[in-house]
Amino acid sequence: SLSLLSEYASSDESDSEGDDSGSRKPKFSRLDNGSRSSVPQKQDKHKSTLPVPSEVLSLFKDRTDPFAWQDDRDQHNGRVRTFAHEPGVWASYAFVSGSTQPELGQLISTVCADCPYLNPQDPNLCHVSLSRTVKLRHHWIQPIVDALRVKFAPVCHFSIFLGSLEVYTNEEKTRTFLGLKVHRGVEQLKRLVVEVDACLTEYELPLFYEDPSFHMSLAWCEAKHEHDLQETLHDLQFKLEEFASRRPLCRVLTVPSVWFRSGNKLFELPLVQA
């Protein structure tokens, strides 16, 4: 590849040598009678395209478009993106954070202990979704955040109770989740969804599910393990109840704020304290 670069450079240099328009002499053509014409000959301005070095092409041999974004699944535990990366587009969603529950980490460890195919969630990242994951242009982010902040400002703090374990699979059928379903606080969450949907409607973005099953994902696995997870669900629920009998508040989650994530940006939208 270095030799090819050297050839490119020498080719460029030869093209530029003697390119001083002030000192260039016109080229003459010889006529049939032996005299010379003062009309300059036309020069061929069409240059052949230089080939891409084979060493460079080999780096992209498994890709249809060598310049398209290539997602590295190893950077996010083998998970598949909901939609492909697009420059200038930010994956965004609204949610209630589970980080206010101090015993959530131990609860997850207890429930997932005997399921090697399960990938436990980081308790600081556990949440209850209030929207689908939508695609936002960068210049939409701040106006949407500002609108949500205004809508949530008069909403009071509340608590939710996380009850039974359920199995969920994403729309792409690539991942299966073990989640704690919300048993109390559903109406308050629905009111928050109404406000989020109202903001997203202005940008013609997808709304949340008509009859949502609010839940907090505790762990995930590849979709091929969905049957295995369903088979062991009863045993996992027993573990949960046993843990909760010793720590009765482990499934209670206070909601002092709504959060909005857009790419790597995180916005807190506080609720009012009653």
C-alpha positions in Angstrom: 0.0 0.0 0.0 2.9 2.3 0.7 4.2 1.8 -2.9 0.8 2.6 -4.3 0.7 5.8 -2.2 4.1 6.7 -3.6 2.8 6.2 -7.1 -0.1 8.5 -6.4 2.2 11.2 -5.1 4.5 11.0 -8.1 1.5 11.1 -10.4 0.2 14.2 -8.7 3.6 15.9 -8.9 4.0 15.1 -12.6 0.6 16.7 -13.3 1.5 19.8 -11.4 4.9 20.3 -13.0 5.0 23.0 -15.6 1.4 24.0 -14.8 2.2 27.7 -14.7 -0.3 29.2 -17.0 1.7 32.3 -17.4 4.7 30.6 -19.0 3.0 27.7 -20.9 3.5 27.8 -24.6 0.6 26.7 -26.9 1.0 23.5 -28.7 0.8 23.7 -32.5 -0.6 21.1 -35.0 1.0 20.4 -38.4 -1.3 20.9 -41.4 -1.3 18.7 -44.5 0.6 21.3 -46.5 3.5 21.2 -44.1 2.8 24.6 -42.4 1.9 24.9 -38.7 -1.4 26.0 -37.3 -1.5 28.4 -34.4 -4.6 26.8 -33.0 -3.7 25.0 -29.8 -4.4 21.3 -29.7 -7.2 20.2 -27.3 -5.9 18.3 -24.2 -7.8 15.3 -22.9 -9.1 16.5 -19.5 -10.6 13.1 -18.6 -8.3 11.2 -16.2 -8.7 7.6 -15.4 -9.9 6.8 -11.8 -7.1 5.4 -9.6 -7.9 1.9 -8.3 -8.5 1.4 -4.6 -5.6 -0.7 -3.2 -6.5 -4.3 -2.6 -5.2 -4.1 1.0 -7.9 -1.4 1.7 -10.7 -3.4 0.0 -9.8 -6.5 2.0 -10.7 -4.6 5.2 -14.3 -4.4 4.1 -14.7 -7.7 2.2 -17.7 -8.7 4.4 -19.7 -5.5 4.0 -22.0 -4.4 1.1 -21.2 -0.7 1.7 -17.6 -0.2 3.0 -18.5 3.3 4.3 -21.6 2.3 6.2 -21.7 2.3 10.0 -20.6 -1.0 11.4 -22.1 -1.8 14.8 -19.9 -3.5 17.3 -22.1 -5.8 19.4 -19.3 -6.6 21.8 -19.5 -3.1 23.1 -23.0 -3.7 24.4 -23.0 -7.3 25.6 -24.0 -8.8 22.2 -27.3 -6.9 22.0 -28.8 -5.9 18.7 -29.8 -2.3 18.0 -33.5 -1.6 17.8 -32.7 0.4 14.6 -29.5 1.0 12.7 -27.2 3.9 13.6 -27.9 7.0 11.5 -25.6 10.1 11.6 -27.5 13.0 13.3 -30.2 10.7 14.7 -30.4 10.0 18.5 -32.2 7.0 20.0 -34.4 8.5 22.7 -37.0 7.4 25.3 -38.7 8.6 28.5 -38.7 6.4 31.7 -39.0 6.1 35.5 -35.7 5.2 37.0 -35.3 2.2 39.3 -32.1 3.6 40.9 -34.1 4.9 43.9 -34.6 1.3 45.2 -31.5 0.5 47.2 -32.2 -3.3 47.4 -32.8 -3.8 43.7 -29.2 -5.0 43.0 -29.4 -7.8 45.6 -32.9 -8.7 44.4 -31.6 -9.2 40.8 -28.7 -11.3 42.0 -30.9 -13.6 44.0 -33.5 -14.1 41.2 -30.9 -14.7 38.5 -28.5 -16.9 40.5 -29.3 -20.3 38.9 -30.0 -19.1 35.3 -26.6 -19.0 33.5 -28.2 -17.8 30.2 -29.6 -14.6 32.0 -27.7 -11.4 31.8 -28.5 -9.3 34.9 -29.2 -5.7 34.4 -27.2 -3.0 36.1 -29.6 -1.8 38.9 -28.7 1.8 38.2 -30.0 1.3 34.6 -33.2 -0.5 35.5 -36.3 1.5 34.5 -40.0 1.5 33.7 -40.5 2.8 30.1 -42.9 5.6 29.4 -42.3 5.7 25.6 -41.0 3.6 22.8 -37.5 4.2 21.7 -37.8 6.8 19.0 -35.4 8.5 16.6 -34.8 12.2 17.2 -33.0 14.8 15.1 -30.5 16.6 17.3 -32.3 19.9 17.0 -35.5 18.3 18.3 -34.0 17.1 21.6 -34.1 20.4 23.7 -37.5 21.5 22.6 -39.0 18.1 23.5 -37.2 18.2 26.9 -38.4 21.7 27.6 -42.0 20.7 26.7 -41.9 17.7 29.0 -40.4 19.7 31.8 -43.4 22.0 31.7 -45.9 19.2 31.5 -44.4 17.3 34.5 -43.9 20.3 36.7 -47.3 20.1 38.4 -47.3 16.3 38.8 -46.8 15.1 42.3 -44.3 12.4 43.6 -45.9 8.9 43.8 -44.9 5.3 44.4 -45.3 2.1 42.4 -45.4 -1.5 43.6 -43.6 -4.1 41.5 -45.4 -7.5 41.8 -45.1 -10.6 39.7 -42.3 -11.7 37.4 -43.2 -11.8 33.7 -41.4 -12.8 30.5 -41.3 -10.2 27.7 -39.8 -10.3 24.2 -38.9 -7.2 22.1 -40.6 -6.4 18.8 -37.6 -7.5 16.8 -37.7 -11.0 18.5 -34.0 -10.7 19.3 -34.1 -10.5 23.1 -36.2 -11.9 25.9 -36.5 -10.1 29.2 -37.3 -11.1 32.8 -39.3 -8.2 34.2 -41.2 -7.2 37.3 -44.7 -6.1 36.4 -46.1 -2.9 38.0 -49.2 -3.8 40.1 -49.9 -0.5 41.8 -49.3 3.0 40.4 -50.5 2.0 36.9 -52.9 5.0 36.6 -50.2 7.5 37.5 -47.9 6.0 34.9 -50.6 6.2 32.3 -51.0 9.9 33.0 -47.3 10.4 32.4 -47.5 8.5 29.1 -50.3 10.8 27.9 -48.0 13.8 28.4 -45.1 12.1 26.7 -47.3 11.0 23.7 -48.6 14.6 23.4 -45.0 15.9 22.9 -44.0 13.2 20.5 -47.2 13.6 18.4 -46.0 17.1 17.4 -43.0 15.5 15.7 -45.0 12.6 14.1 -43.2 10.1 16.2 -44.5 6.6 17.3 -46.7 6.7 20.4 -46.6 4.2 23.3 -48.6 1.0 23.3 -52.4 1.4 23.7 -52.6 -1.0 26.5 -49.1 -1.0 28.1 -47.8 -3.6 30.5 -45.6 -1.4 32.7 -42.6 -3.4 34.0 -39.0 -3.1 35.0 -36.6 -5.5 33.2 -34.3 -7.2 35.7 -32.3 -9.4 33.2 -32.2 -10.4 29.5 -31.2 -13.3 27.3 -31.2 -14.2 23.7 -34.7 -14.9 22.3 -33.9 -18.6 21.8 -34.0 -19.0 25.6 -37.6 -17.7 26.0 -39.0 -21.2 26.5 -36.4 -22.1 29.1 -37.2 -18.9 31.0 -41.0 -19.6 30.8 -40.3 -23.1 32.2 -38.4 -21.8 35.3 -40.6 -18.7 35.9 -42.5 -20.4 38.8 -39.3 -21.1 40.6 -38.0 -17.6 40.1 -41.2 -16.1 41.5 -40.8 -18.3 44.6 -37.2 -16.9 45.0 -38.6 -13.4 44.7 -41.4 -13.9 47.3 -38.9 -15.5 49.7 -36.5 -12.5 49.3 -39.4 -10.0 49.6 -40.6 -11.7 52.9 -37.4 -10.6 54.5 -37.3 -7.2 52.8 -40.9 -6.1 52.3 -40.0 -2.7 50.8 -37.7 -4.2 48.0 -40.6 -4.0 45.4 -41.7 -0.4 46.3 -40.3 2.3 44.0 -40.7 6.0 44.7 -41.0 8.3 41.6 -39.6 11.8 42.3 -38.7 12.4 38.7 -39.2 11.4 35.1 -36.1 10.9 33.0 -35.4 11.4 29.3 -32.5 9.8 27.6 -31.3 10.8 24.1 -28.2 9.1 23.0 -25.6 9.9 25.7 -27.6 12.8 27.0 -29.7 12.3 30.2 -32.3 14.8 31.4 -34.0 14.8 34.8 -37.6 16.2 34.8 -38.5 16.7 38.5 -42.0 16.1 39.8 -43.4 18.3 42.6 -43.2 17.1 46.2 -46.6 16.9 47.7 
